[in-house]
Amino acid sequence: MAYTDEGMTKISSQKAKKLFNDGQEVYLLYPDNTEAVMESVDQIEEHEYRDGQFGVE
């Protein structure tokens, strides 16, 4: 299953890292259509390893 909420724009892990470093709010997207605010760049690799997706509002 994949994240399907249309209120989020999916972005790549590279874009997530850039936007996060620029001070923008980036979300970790989960297959059950939940999300969490990214709190550190370290979360990118871990989330990506688990086939996670990233998004912005």
Order of alpha helices (4+ residues) and beta strands (2+ residues): beta-alpha-beta-beta-alpha-beta
